[in-house]
Amino acid sequence: MKRFMIIVLDGFGVGQMPDVPQVRPQDIGSDTWGHILDALPEIKLPVLEQLGLMNITGRESENMKISPSAIYGKGTLTHHGADTFFGHQEIVGTKYRTPFSEPFKNKIDTVRSVLQEKGYRVREYAGEKEKILIVNDAVTVADNIECDPGQAFNVTGALDFISFEEELKIGRLVRSVSLVPRVITFGGRNTSLEKILSALEEHDNGYIGINAPESGVYDNDYHCVHMGYGVNPDVQAPSIIGRAGLPSILLGKAADVIQNPFGHSFSIVETEAVLDKMIEVIQTYPEGFICCNVQETDLSGHQESVEKYARILRLADRKIGEIIRLMDHGDILVVMADHGNDPTIGHPHHTREYVPLMIHCAGFHPGCIGIRKTLSDVGATATDYFKLSPTENGTSFLQQLQKF
C-alpha cells in the first residue's frame, strides 16, 4: 500500500453516451479525442498510447497504435449533463442527486436584496437584454456561461480591489438564496472590474455572464471555491483517506471543486505547473491519495481550438511520462476525464461522453476493466486500495486488476 493517484484530463471524452439523443441532442456526434485525431492525424501521444488510449477507442492512426501492455476501460457519467463539479464529485464517490436549473435573472432581485441587507453596495449592469449585479465595484454576480445553462452562478472578483475572504462572504450569501447546483466564487489579481465587464457575454434563453478566461482572473493569484449542492464530503475518497491519517492531496481544479478537510489542496490552472506540483508531491509523500486536474484541456474545448487542445495533450503526455517514472512498485495511477468537451462539435460547452480509464500499476498484467457504470468506481477503488470504508457510491475494480 503506497500511493493511489488520479489525473483528470478535464473534458477529454471518448465518444457520446447512448442517452445523448434524448437528453442532450446538441451533443450528437460528439467525440473529443476522435475528432482531435481526425483533425490532426499526425498527433503522437506516446505515453497515453502506451496506457491504452487507442485500445479504448478501438482505432489506430499512423502514429498511434493499440497497446499490448495497457490496462484500460471506459467510465459512464451518471451525473446529469456533463459537468466538471458533479463529474469530480462522482469520481470521488458521491451518488448523484438531480439539481435544479435556472438563469440568474430569476434570482437577481433576491440576491440584490440579501446583499444590500448585509451592507454591500449593489448595482445592476445591463447587457443587451439581461442584467448582472456589481458588488462593491469589484465583484460581478451572473450566470456561469461555460458549464451547462442554469447549472451555476458565478461570483467573479478583481482581488486587487477586494479580499478573497470578503468575496467568499458575498458568494455564501448568493449560495444561501440560490437553488442552482453550484455557486462558484473566484477571482485573481492584475485584473479590474472594467476588464471583467469587457468579457460579458449573453447567450440564448436569457443567460448572461462573464467569459472567465477572457476576464483575466485566471492569470495571476487565482483563487476559487465551488459551493455545491447535495454533496457530503464525509463519504468521498479524500475525506475517508485523510481521516485515516493518510496524506490526501488535491491539485489544480480538483482543489477548487472537491472538499478536502483532512488534506492539502493546491489550486493551479497552468498545465505544466500543476503536473510539476504533482511531481513535487510524489517526491514528498511516499504514500497517500493524490488527485490532479489538468484544466487547460477543458479550456481548449471551450475555446473550440483543436490546435490548443492538442498542444496541451502533448505537454500532459510528456509530464505523465515523468510521473510514471517516479512511481514505486504497488502505486496505482488512473488517467481519466470527467466529461467531454469536443472542440469541433459547433458549440463551446461540455459534451456528454464516455471518459477514458487508463491505469498504470507495476506488477499488474494488461487487461480491460470494461465499461464502468459510474465514475465513482475510481473513488471506490481508491478507498479499497487503502483497505478503508467504501465511498457512498461506486464499485471497486481493484480485485479485477489483481486477477489480470
C-alpha positions as CSV (number, residue, x, y, z in Angstrom):
1,M,0.0,0.0,0.0
2,K,1.6,3.2,-1.1
3,R,0.0,5.8,-3.4
4,F,-3.3,5.9,-5.3
5,M,-3.2,8.7,-7.9
6,I,-5.7,10.2,-10.3
7,I,-5.0,12.6,-13.2
8,V,-8.2,14.1,-14.7
9,L,-7.7,15.4,-18.2
10,D,-10.7,17.7,-17.9
11,G,-13.1,17.4,-20.8
12,F,-11.2,14.6,-22.6
13,G,-14.1,12.4,-23.7
14,V,-14.0,9.3,-26.0
15,G,-17.4,9.3,-27.6
16,Q,-21.0,10.3,-27.0
17,M,-23.0,8.3,-24.4
18,P,-26.1,6.4,-25.6
19,D,-28.6,8.8,-23.9
20,V,-27.3,11.9,-25.8
21,P,-30.1,11.9,-28.4
22,Q,-32.7,12.1,-25.6
23,V,-31.1,14.3,-23.1
24,R,-28.5,16.4,-25.0
25,P,-29.2,16.5,-28.7
26,Q,-26.8,19.3,-29.2
27,D,-24.0,16.8,-28.4
28,I,-25.0,14.2,-31.0
29,G,-21.8,13.0,-32.8
30,S,-19.5,14.3,-30.0
31,D,-16.2,12.5,-29.7
32,T,-13.5,14.8,-28.3
33,W,-10.5,12.5,-28.8
34,G,-11.7,11.0,-32.0
35,H,-12.3,14.4,-33.7
36,I,-9.0,15.8,-32.5
37,L,-7.4,12.7,-34.1
38,D,-9.4,13.2,-37.3
39,A,-8.3,16.9,-37.5
40,L,-4.6,16.1,-36.6
41,P,-3.9,12.6,-37.8
42,E,-0.2,13.1,-37.2
43,I,-0.6,13.6,-33.5
44,K,1.6,11.4,-31.3
45,L,1.0,10.9,-27.6
46,P,3.4,8.0,-26.7
47,V,2.5,7.8,-23.0
48,L,-1.3,7.8,-23.5
49,E,-0.8,5.4,-26.3
50,Q,1.1,3.0,-24.0
51,L,-1.6,3.4,-21.4
52,G,-4.3,2.3,-23.9
53,L,-5.9,5.3,-25.4
54,M,-6.3,3.6,-28.7
55,N,-7.4,0.4,-27.1
56,I,-10.3,2.4,-25.6
57,T,-11.3,3.9,-28.9
58,G,-10.7,0.7,-31.0
59,R,-8.9,2.5,-33.7
60,E,-5.3,3.2,-34.8
61,S,-3.6,6.0,-36.7
62,E,-0.2,6.1,-38.4
63,N,1.5,7.4,-35.2
64,M,-0.7,5.8,-32.5
65,K,-1.4,2.1,-32.1
66,I,-3.3,-0.3,-29.8
67,S,-1.0,-1.1,-26.8
68,P,-0.5,-4.7,-25.8
69,S,0.6,-3.7,-22.3
70,A,-2.4,-1.5,-21.4
71,I,-4.9,-1.7,-18.5
72,Y,-7.9,0.2,-19.7
73,G,-11.7,0.8,-19.8
74,K,-14.3,3.4,-20.1
75,G,-16.3,5.3,-17.5
76,T,-20.1,6.2,-17.7
77,L,-21.4,9.5,-16.5
78,T,-24.2,9.0,-14.0
79,H,-24.4,12.7,-13.1
80,H,-26.9,14.8,-15.1
81,G,-25.5,16.6,-18.1
82,A,-21.7,17.0,-18.5
83,D,-20.4,19.0,-15.5
84,T,-16.9,19.4,-14.0
85,F,-18.2,19.9,-10.5
86,F,-20.5,16.9,-10.4
87,G,-18.1,14.9,-12.5
88,H,-15.5,15.3,-9.8
89,Q,-18.0,14.6,-7.0
90,E,-18.9,11.4,-8.9
91,I,-15.2,10.5,-9.3
92,V,-14.5,10.7,-5.6
93,G,-17.6,8.7,-4.7
94,T,-20.8,10.8,-4.5
95,K,-24.1,9.4,-5.5
96,Y,-25.6,12.0,-7.9
97,R,-28.8,13.9,-6.9
98,T,-30.8,15.8,-9.6
99,P,-30.2,19.5,-9.4
100,F,-32.5,22.5,-10.0
101,S,-31.6,24.7,-13.0
102,E,-32.5,28.3,-13.6
103,P,-31.0,31.5,-15.1
104,F,-29.6,34.2,-12.8
105,K,-32.3,36.6,-14.0
106,N,-34.8,34.6,-11.9
107,K,-32.8,35.3,-8.7
108,I,-31.3,38.8,-9.4
109,D,-33.8,40.6,-7.2
110,T,-33.5,38.1,-4.3
111,V,-29.6,38.2,-4.5
112,R,-29.6,42.0,-4.6
113,S,-31.8,42.2,-1.5
114,V,-29.8,39.8,0.6
115,L,-26.5,41.6,-0.3
116,Q,-27.9,45.0,0.4
117,E,-29.3,43.8,3.8
118,K,-25.7,42.9,4.7
119,G,-24.4,46.3,3.8
120,Y,-22.9,45.7,0.4
121,R,-23.1,48.3,-2.4
122,V,-25.0,46.7,-5.2
123,R,-25.9,48.0,-8.7
124,E,-27.1,46.5,-11.9
125,Y,-25.1,46.3,-15.1
126,A,-27.1,45.8,-18.3
127,G,-26.3,43.8,-21.3
128,E,-28.4,43.9,-24.5
129,K,-31.3,42.0,-22.9
130,E,-30.4,40.9,-19.4
131,K,-28.6,42.3,-16.4
132,I,-26.0,41.2,-13.9
133,L,-25.0,42.6,-10.5
134,I,-21.9,44.5,-9.5
135,V,-21.0,44.4,-5.8
136,N,-18.7,47.0,-4.1
137,D,-17.3,47.9,-7.6
138,A,-15.1,44.8,-7.5
139,V,-17.3,41.8,-7.9
140,T,-19.9,40.6,-10.5
141,V,-22.7,38.1,-9.9
142,A,-24.1,36.4,-13.0
143,D,-24.7,33.2,-14.8
144,N,-21.9,30.7,-15.5
145,I,-21.8,30.7,-19.3
146,E,-19.2,27.9,-19.6
147,C,-21.0,25.0,-18.0
148,D,-24.5,23.8,-18.9
149,P,-27.0,26.6,-18.9
150,G,-28.7,27.1,-15.5
151,Q,-26.2,24.9,-13.6
152,A,-24.2,27.6,-11.7
153,F,-24.0,31.3,-10.8
154,N,-20.5,32.9,-10.9
155,V,-19.2,35.4,-8.4
156,T,-16.2,36.9,-10.1
157,G,-13.8,39.2,-8.3
158,A,-10.9,41.6,-9.0
159,L,-8.7,40.8,-6.0
160,D,-6.7,43.9,-6.1
161,F,-9.8,45.7,-5.0
162,I,-11.4,43.2,-2.6
163,S,-10.0,40.4,-0.5
164,F,-10.9,36.9,-1.4
165,E,-12.2,36.4,2.1
166,E,-14.7,39.2,1.6
167,E,-15.6,37.9,-1.8
168,L,-16.3,34.5,-0.2
169,K,-18.8,36.2,2.1
170,I,-20.6,37.5,-0.9
171,G,-20.5,34.1,-2.5
172,R,-22.0,32.5,0.6
173,L,-24.9,35.0,0.6
174,V,-25.6,34.2,-3.0
175,R,-25.5,30.5,-2.2
176,S,-27.9,30.9,0.7
177,V,-30.7,32.2,-1.6
178,S,-30.0,30.1,-4.8
179,L,-31.2,26.7,-5.8
180,V,-28.7,26.0,-8.7
181,P,-26.2,23.2,-8.2
182,R,-23.2,25.5,-7.8
183,V,-22.3,29.0,-6.8
184,I,-18.6,29.5,-7.9
185,T,-16.7,32.2,-6.2
186,F,-13.4,33.1,-7.8
187,G,-11.0,35.9,-8.7
188,G,-7.5,37.0,-9.4
189,R,-5.1,39.9,-9.3
190,N,-3.9,42.2,-12.1
191,T,-7.4,42.5,-13.5
192,S,-10.1,45.1,-12.9
193,L,-13.9,45.5,-12.9
194,E,-13.6,47.1,-16.3
195,K,-11.7,44.1,-17.8
196,I,-14.2,41.7,-16.2
197,L,-17.1,43.6,-17.7
198,S,-15.4,43.6,-21.1
199,A,-15.7,39.8,-21.1
200,L,-19.5,39.9,-20.6
201,E,-21.5,37.6,-23.0
202,E,-25.2,37.0,-23.5
203,H,-26.4,33.5,-24.6
204,D,-29.7,32.1,-25.7
205,N,-32.7,31.7,-23.3
206,G,-31.8,34.6,-21.1
207,Y,-28.3,33.7,-19.8
208,I,-25.7,36.4,-19.2
209,G,-22.3,36.1,-17.6
210,I,-18.6,36.7,-17.7
211,N,-16.3,34.7,-20.0
212,A,-13.9,33.7,-17.3
213,P,-10.7,33.0,-19.4
214,E,-11.2,36.4,-21.1
215,S,-11.7,38.3,-17.8
216,G,-8.1,37.8,-16.7
217,V,-9.0,36.3,-13.3
218,Y,-7.1,33.1,-14.1
219,D,-3.8,34.8,-14.9
220,N,-2.5,35.9,-11.5
221,D,-3.0,34.7,-7.9
222,Y,-6.2,32.8,-8.9
223,H,-8.5,31.8,-6.0
224,C,-11.6,29.7,-6.4
225,V,-14.2,27.9,-4.2
226,H,-17.2,25.9,-5.6
227,M,-20.2,25.9,-3.3
228,G,-22.1,22.9,-4.2
229,Y,-25.4,21.2,-3.8
230,G,-26.2,17.7,-2.4
231,V,-22.6,16.8,-1.6
232,N,-21.5,15.1,1.6
233,P,-17.6,15.1,1.8
234,D,-17.6,12.6,4.6
235,V,-18.5,9.8,2.1
236,Q,-15.9,10.8,-0.5
237,A,-12.5,9.3,-1.0
238,P,-10.4,12.3,0.1
239,S,-12.2,12.6,3.4
240,I,-12.2,8.8,4.1
241,I,-8.5,8.6,3.3
242,G,-7.5,11.8,5.0
243,R,-9.5,10.9,8.1
244,A,-7.5,7.7,8.4
245,G,-4.3,9.7,8.7
246,L,-3.0,9.3,5.2
247,P,-2.0,12.2,3.0
248,S,-4.8,13.5,0.8
249,I,-3.6,16.0,-1.8
250,L,-5.8,17.7,-4.4
251,L,-4.2,19.7,-7.3
252,G,-5.5,22.0,-10.0
253,K,-9.2,22.4,-10.4
254,A,-9.7,19.3,-8.3
255,A,-8.7,21.5,-5.4
256,D,-11.4,24.0,-6.3
257,V,-14.3,21.6,-6.6
258,I,-13.6,18.8,-4.1
259,Q,-13.7,19.3,-0.4
260,N,-10.6,18.0,1.4
261,P,-11.0,18.8,5.1
262,F,-8.2,16.5,6.3
263,G,-5.7,17.1,3.5
264,H,-3.9,19.8,1.4
265,S,-5.3,21.5,-1.7
266,F,-3.4,23.5,-4.3
267,S,-5.4,25.5,-6.9
268,I,-3.3,25.7,-10.1
269,V,-4.5,26.3,-13.7
270,E,-1.4,26.1,-15.9
271,T,-0.8,22.5,-17.1
272,E,3.0,22.3,-16.7
273,A,2.7,24.0,-13.3
274,V,0.1,21.6,-11.9
275,L,1.8,18.5,-13.2
276,D,5.2,19.8,-11.8
277,K,3.4,20.2,-8.5
278,M,2.2,16.6,-8.7
279,I,5.8,15.5,-9.3
280,E,6.8,17.5,-6.2
281,V,4.1,15.9,-4.1
282,I,5.1,12.4,-5.3
283,Q,8.7,13.1,-4.3
284,T,7.5,14.4,-0.9
285,Y,4.9,11.8,0.1
286,P,5.8,8.1,-0.1
287,E,2.2,7.2,0.5
288,G,-1.3,8.6,0.2
289,F,-4.0,9.8,-2.2
290,I,-3.3,12.4,-5.0
291,C,-5.9,13.8,-7.4
292,C,-4.8,16.2,-10.1
293,N,-6.9,18.0,-12.6
294,V,-5.5,19.3,-15.9
295,Q,-7.9,22.2,-16.7
296,E,-6.4,23.6,-19.9
297,T,-7.7,20.7,-22.0
298,D,-11.2,21.8,-21.0
299,L,-10.4,25.4,-21.6
300,S,-9.2,24.5,-25.1
301,G,-12.6,22.8,-25.7
302,H,-14.4,25.9,-24.6
303,Q,-12.3,27.9,-27.0
304,E,-13.1,25.4,-29.7
305,S,-9.4,25.1,-30.6
306,V,-8.2,21.7,-31.8
307,E,-4.7,23.0,-32.1
308,K,-4.5,24.3,-28.5
309,Y,-6.2,21.1,-27.2
310,A,-3.5,19.1,-29.0
311,R,-0.7,21.2,-27.6
312,I,-2.0,20.7,-24.0
313,L,-2.3,17.0,-24.6
314,R,1.3,16.8,-25.8
315,L,2.5,18.6,-22.8
316,A,0.4,16.5,-20.4
317,D,1.6,13.3,-22.1
318,R,5.2,14.2,-21.5
319,K,4.6,15.1,-17.9
320,I,2.6,12.0,-17.2
321,G,5.6,10.0,-18.5
322,E,7.7,11.8,-15.9
323,I,5.2,10.9,-13.2
324,I,5.1,7.2,-14.3
325,R,8.9,7.1,-14.0
326,L,8.6,8.2,-10.4
327,M,6.1,5.6,-9.4
328,D,7.1,2.9,-6.9
329,H,6.1,-0.8,-7.1
330,G,2.5,-1.0,-5.9
331,D,1.5,2.6,-6.8
332,I,-1.6,2.9,-8.9
333,L,-2.2,5.8,-11.4
334,V,-5.6,6.3,-13.1
335,V,-5.6,8.8,-16.1
336,M,-9.2,9.7,-16.9
337,A,-11.6,12.6,-17.6
338,D,-14.8,14.0,-16.1
339,H,-16.9,14.5,-19.3
340,G,-16.2,15.6,-22.9
341,N,-15.5,19.0,-24.5
342,D,-15.4,18.4,-28.2
343,P,-13.8,21.4,-29.8
344,T,-15.3,20.5,-33.2
345,I,-19.0,20.0,-32.2
346,G,-20.1,23.5,-33.0
347,H,-20.8,24.9,-29.6
348,P,-18.4,25.9,-26.7
349,H,-19.9,23.8,-24.0
350,H,-19.1,20.4,-22.4
351,T,-20.2,17.3,-24.2
352,R,-21.8,14.2,-22.7
353,E,-19.3,11.5,-23.5
354,Y,-17.8,8.3,-22.0
355,V,-14.4,9.0,-20.4
356,P,-11.2,7.0,-20.8
357,L,-9.9,5.0,-17.9
358,M,-6.1,4.3,-18.3
359,I,-4.4,2.6,-15.4
360,H,-0.8,2.1,-14.7
361,C,0.5,-0.2,-11.9
362,A,3.7,-2.2,-12.0
363,G,3.0,-5.8,-11.2
364,F,-0.4,-6.0,-12.8
365,H,-0.9,-7.7,-16.2
366,P,-2.7,-6.0,-19.1
367,G,-6.4,-6.3,-19.4
368,C,-9.7,-4.5,-19.9
369,I,-11.9,-3.4,-16.9
370,G,-14.8,-2.8,-19.2
371,I,-17.4,0.0,-19.3
372,R,-17.8,1.1,-15.7
373,K,-21.4,2.0,-14.6
374,T,-20.2,5.2,-12.8
375,L,-17.1,7.3,-12.4
376,S,-17.4,6.6,-8.7
377,D,-15.8,3.2,-9.3
378,V,-12.5,5.1,-9.3
379,G,-13.1,6.6,-5.8
380,A,-14.3,3.2,-4.6
381,T,-11.1,1.6,-5.8
382,A,-9.0,4.2,-4.0
383,T,-10.6,3.5,-0.6
384,D,-10.4,-0.2,-1.3
385,Y,-6.7,0.1,-2.1
386,F,-6.1,1.6,1.3
387,K,-8.4,-1.0,3.0
388,L,-10.8,1.7,4.3
389,S,-14.6,2.1,4.4
390,P,-16.3,2.4,1.0
391,T,-17.4,5.6,-0.7
392,E,-21.1,6.4,-0.9
393,N,-21.2,5.3,-4.5
394,G,-19.2,3.0,-6.8
395,T,-17.8,-0.5,-7.1
396,S,-14.1,-1.1,-6.7
397,F,-12.3,-2.7,-9.6
398,L,-9.1,-3.5,-7.5
399,Q,-9.8,-7.2,-7.4
400,Q,-10.3,-7.3,-11.1
401,L,-6.9,-5.6,-11.6
402,Q,-5.3,-8.2,-9.3
403,K,-6.7,-11.0,-11.3
404,F,-5.1,-9.8,-14.6
